[in-house]
Each structure stands twice: as C-alpha cells, then as structure tokens.
C-alpha cells in the first residue's frame, strides 16, 4: 500500500464516505485500489461527479 495514501484514507475513512471520480476508467481505478489494499476505504468509484464537500485533488486539498 502506498504509505501516504493509506494514512490519508484511513483518517478520512473514519469520518467520511470516500468516493473517487474517475471519468475515463472507474474499473481500472477499482483494480488499482484492490491491488494496493486501499479498496476498503472507498465507498465507490464513479464516472459521475457527485455533490460533495470537500473535493480533494492535486489542485485542491493536498495530502
């Protein structure tokens, strides 16, 4: 598991539902999450942008 990603997701997982926006290939993201033991933290991977607060990405909230 990527250490920083796991630590970040574990903290968030305790208080929030985590969804990942992957417009091009949600199935590839799900596969990567499973291979890296991160799938347990993620509620779903979707191609639709869901109403949410906050949005976390490389240009928003960094981890």
ZIFENJO-V334879 format. One record per helix or strand of 2 or more residues. SS is the DSSP state (@ for helix, = for strand). FROM is the first residue (numbers start at 1). LEN is the number of residues. Records with the same first field share a line. If there is no record, write none. Layout:
SS=FROM-LEN, FROM-LEN
//
This chain:
@=3-11, 26-10, 39-3
==19-3, 44-3
//
